Amino acid sequence: MDTIVFGLILAAAIIIVLNEKRWIIVTSWVVATVAAFVLFIHHVTTALPLNF
């Protein structure tokens, strides 16, 4: 899942560089940011199985 999100962020960066339509740029940035935030929340709330 991490690789997919980082690929999405890379795709958003490429779209931002190559595209001139503002709504596509903003939409791709928002989608990538939300995906990264959801991944962060998933990792933060996952319990670590530590046994000492």
Backbone as CSV, one residue per row, in Angstrom:
resi,resn,N_x,N_y,N_z,CA_x,CA_y,CA_z,C_x,C_y,C_z
1,MET,0.816,-1.184,0.000,0.000,0.000,0.000,0.865,1.256,0.000
2,ASP,1.986,1.194,0.691,2.890,2.347,0.710,3.364,2.686,-0.694
3,THR,3.699,1.671,-1.457,4.195,1.895,-2.813,3.132,2.534,-3.696
4,ILE,1.899,2.134,-3.521,0.810,2.719,-4.313,0.637,4.203,-3.980
5,VAL,0.697,4.538,-2.700,0.544,5.937,-2.295,1.713,6.775,-2.806
6,PHE,2.921,6.262,-2.697,4.072,7.017,-3.204,4.020,7.147,-4.725
7,GLY,3.521,6.128,-5.413,3.307,6.232,-6.854,2.261,7.280,-7.183
8,LEU,1.229,7.360,-6.359,0.197,8.377,-6.540,0.757,9.778,-6.333
9,ILE,1.613,9.937,-5.336,2.255,11.231,-5.110,3.168,11.583,-6.283
10,LEU,3.896,10.621,-6.802,4.748,10.860,-7.974,3.913,11.232,-9.189
11,ALA,2.806,10.525,-9.394,1.923,10.848,-10.515,1.351,12.249,-10.370
12,ALA,0.990,12.641,-9.150,0.487,13.997,-8.917,1.559,15.026,-9.225
13,ALA,2.796,14.751,-8.856,3.892,15.685,-9.150,4.107,15.822,-10.653
14,ILE,4.033,14.723,-11.376,4.191,14.770,-12.837,3.044,15.541,-13.473
15,ILE,1.826,15.319,-12.974,0.666,16.056,-13.490,0.824,17.551,-13.231
16,ILE,1.315,17.894,-12.043,1.506,19.310,-11.708,2.517,19.953,-12.644
17,VAL,3.574,19.245,-12.994,4.610,19.807,-13.861,4.139,19.898,-15.310
18,LEU,3.437,18.894,-15.794,3.128,18.815,-17.221,1.772,19.393,-17.624
19,ASN,0.875,19.608,-16.679,-0.481,20.018,-17.023,-0.695,21.483,-16.691
20,GLU,-1.546,22.133,-17.475,-1.827,23.543,-17.251,-3.234,23.801,-16.719
21,LYS,-4.068,22.788,-16.655,-5.425,22.966,-16.152,-5.394,22.945,-14.626
22,ARG,-5.847,24.033,-14.041,-5.749,24.198,-12.593,-6.566,23.169,-11.832
23,TRP,-7.765,22.802,-12.299,-8.612,21.876,-11.548,-8.011,20.478,-11.507
24,ILE,-7.311,20.084,-12.556,-6.658,18.766,-12.551,-5.497,18.764,-11.566
25,ILE,-4.758,19.861,-11.522,-3.631,19.976,-10.599,-4.115,19.908,-9.156
26,VAL,-5.139,20.700,-8.845,-5.659,20.725,-7.478,-6.259,19.376,-7.098
27,THR,-7.002,18.765,-7.997,-7.614,17.461,-7.720,-6.562,16.387,-7.472
28,SER,-5.534,16.343,-8.301,-4.492,15.330,-8.115,-3.732,15.558,-6.813
29,TRP,-3.491,16.827,-6.462,-2.802,17.126,-5.215,-3.651,16.725,-4.013
30,VAL,-4.944,17.019,-4.063,-5.836,16.676,-2.951,-5.947,15.162,-2.793
31,VAL,-6.077,14.442,-3.886,-6.174,12.975,-3.820,-4.901,12.382,-3.223
32,ALA,-3.742,12.859,-3.658,-2.476,12.351,-3.125,-2.320,12.697,-1.648
33,THR,-2.724,13.889,-1.256,-2.613,14.297,0.144,-3.551,13.482,1.037
34,VAL,-4.766,13.260,0.582,-5.716,12.448,1.363,-5.223,11.008,1.480
35,ALA,-4.685,10.461,0.403,-4.164,9.089,0.452,-2.992,8.983,1.428
36,ALA,-2.103,9.960,1.420,-0.978,9.949,2.359,-1.467,10.090,3.796
37,PHE,-2.477,10.939,4.021,-3.033,11.119,5.361,-3.704,9.838,5.849
38,VAL,-4.456,9.176,4.985,-5.108,7.918,5.366,-4.067,6.856,5.692
39,LEU,-2.999,6.788,4.913,-1.930,5.831,5.191,-1.266,6.141,6.529
40,PHE,-1.049,7.424,6.816,-0.465,7.822,8.093,-1.360,7.412,9.261
41,ILE,-2.653,7.680,9.144,-3.595,7.311,10.208,-3.620,5.795,10.405
42,HIS,-3.539,5.051,9.308,-3.527,3.593,9.401,-2.289,3.119,10.166
43,HIS,-1.138,3.702,9.862,0.094,3.283,10.530,0.129,3.733,11.989
44,VAL,-0.431,4.873,12.288,-0.414,5.376,13.659,-1.319,4.547,14.562
45,THR,-2.444,4.113,14.042,-3.404,3.391,14.874,-3.148,1.890,14.936
46,THR,-2.227,1.381,14.157,-1.920,-0.054,14.178,-1.071,-0.370,15.405
47,ALA,-1.504,-1.360,16.163,-0.756,-1.754,17.360,0.478,-2.565,16.973
48,LEU,1.557,-2.311,17.664,2.774,-3.073,17.419,2.775,-4.310,18.315
49,PRO,2.996,-5.485,17.721,2.993,-6.713,18.535,4.360,-6.927,19.207
50,LEU,4.635,-6.157,20.247,5.905,-6.279,20.952,5.743,-7.170,22.176
51,ASN,6.632,-8.132,22.303,6.625,-9.028,23.465,7.982,-8.969,24.122
52,PHE,7.989,-8.481,25.358,9.271,-8.407,26.106,9.284,-9.406,27.208
